Amino acid sequence: MESAREMMKDEDGEIHITLNTLPPFNKWDIKALAEEKGLRLIQRMQFTKWAFPTYSNKRESGSNCDFIYPIGSAITYMFKK
């Protein structure tokens, strides 16, 4: 969150984070993590791939990172400074 906040060029910038709603991801409390770094939640919505045409989902880092997995139920959180 801190590095994303620092990358915002101006006060009108936004940070969008799409997160799966299944465990363990639903325990991350993304809103609280953002607020700790001075960001405020402006909107959250059900993730729809068509709204983000350049989106590419990845697993984690390592040798399996390029394997695509089903998105399933995900939420996109939008934050501002």
N, C-alpha and C positions, 0 to 999 in steps of 0.2 A: 504494500500500500504506500509505503513511504517513497519508494523509487518511482512509482506510477504518479504520485502527486507531484514530485519534483519534475517529471517530464512534461507536465501540463504547461503550455506556453503562456496562457493567460487565464483570467478568471472565468472566461466563458467555456473553457475546456471541460470535457467529461471523461470519466473513466467508466467503462462498461465491463462487467465481470459476469460471465455465464457460468453457473455452477449447478451441477447435478443435485437433485433433491434427495437422493438416496444416501444411506449411511456409507461411509463416514462423513461425506461432504455436508450433510445437513447439520452437523455438529460444529461447523467452523464459525458460526455467528459472524458472518461477513460484514454485517452492518456495524457491529461493535468494533471489529478490527479497523474498519474505515474511519469510524468516529475517533478512535485513538490517534489517528494521524491527521485529524483536522478535516476530514471529508464528511459530507452530509449526503444521505440518500435522497435522491430527487424522484426516483421512480423504480418500480420493479415490475416485471412482466414475464409471462410465460414465454420461454424461448421459442422462437420460430425461425428456422434456418433461412427462409426467404427474406427475412428482414436484415440479414447479415450475409450478403452474397459471397464475401471473401472468407467466411468462417470455415475453419478446418479443425475438427476435434482430434485430440491426441490423447494417448494414454498418459504415461508419466515419462520421466527421462529414462534413458537406458536403451537396451537393444530392441525393446518392443514399442518404442515411442511413436513409430510411424504407423502402427496398426490402428485402423479406425474401429471404433466401437459404437454401438447404438447410443444415441443421445438420450433417449428416454425422456423422463420428466426433468426439465431443467428450468431455472429461473435466471433471467438477466437482470442484474442490479446496475443502476446508473447513479454515479456519484459526482458531486462537484465540490470545489473548495469552499 
